[in-house]
């Protein structure tokens, strides 16, 4: 991955609902009507108007993405994507790749310049963080090569351990480029 692309990727640890970016990504369930983990935190922080808008969207299939307003969040938009429940099948990686690619596509279509992702499918859906990290970073990197309007892609992780996985992978990509 080019050094210029790696420079557009950032890894943070913290609360995605507090980020001041154009869009945050919600690791949602297919109903889009709220749930636990990141999904519940985003719905609580955005307020009831987010749930009201989500009710009009009609759900979201696994691997796809939908966009709503951010309401009480600092982010102007929430992009909801439904990750796969991990089962160790090749289809899992295809669906998770779709989550990132479709979210980034919606971002570009809506003139979003900065976007933040949680570790999609890595909580109760059981996706191994090492595998999910590679899919997330590689998909974002490939997308950024073709879409210069996106200026920053942030991966915000809840735990220090998960952040370390992302930091290490990005460092290995930089070294591969002689960076």
Rosetta blueprint (number, residue, H / E / L):
1 X L
2 X L
3 X H
4 X H
5 X H
6 X H
7 X L
8 X L
9 X E
10 X E
11 X E
12 X E
13 X E
14 X L
15 X L
16 X H
17 X H
18 X H
19 X L
20 X L
21 X L
22 X L
23 X E
24 X E
25 X E
26 X E
27 X E
28 X L
29 X L
30 X L
31 X L
32 X L
33 X L
34 X L
35 X L
36 X L
37 X H
38 X H
39 X H
40 X H
41 X H
42 X H
43 X H
44 X H
45 X H
46 X H
47 X L
48 X H
49 X H
50 X H
51 X H
52 X H
53 X H
54 X H
55 X H
56 X H
57 X H
58 X L
59 X L
60 X L
61 X L
62 X L
63 X L
64 X L
65 X E
66 X E
67 X E
68 X E
69 X E
70 X L
71 X L
72 X L
73 X L
74 X L
75 X L
76 X L
77 X E
78 X E
79 X E
80 X E
81 X E
82 X L
83 X L
84 X L
85 X L
86 X L
87 X L
88 X L
89 X L
90 X H
91 X H
92 X H
93 X H
94 X H
95 X H
96 X H
97 X H
98 X H
99 X H
100 X H
101 X H
102 X H
103 X H
104 X H
105 X H
106 X H
107 X H
108 X H
109 X H
110 X L
111 X L
112 X L
113 X L
114 X E
115 X E
116 X E
117 X E
118 X L
119 X L
120 X L
121 X L
122 X L
123 X L
124 X L
125 X L
126 X L
127 X L
128 X L
129 X H
130 X H
131 X H
132 X H
133 X H
134 X H
135 X H
136 X H
137 X H
138 X H
139 X H
140 X H
141 X H
142 X H
143 X H
144 X H
145 X H
146 X H
147 X L
148 X L
149 X L
150 X L
151 X L
152 X E
153 X E
154 X E
155 X E
156 X E
157 X E
158 X L
159 X L
160 X H
161 X H
162 X H
163 X H
164 X H
165 X H
166 X H
167 X H
168 X H
169 X H
170 X H
171 X H
172 X H
173 X H
174 X H
175 X H
176 X H
177 X L
178 X L
179 X L
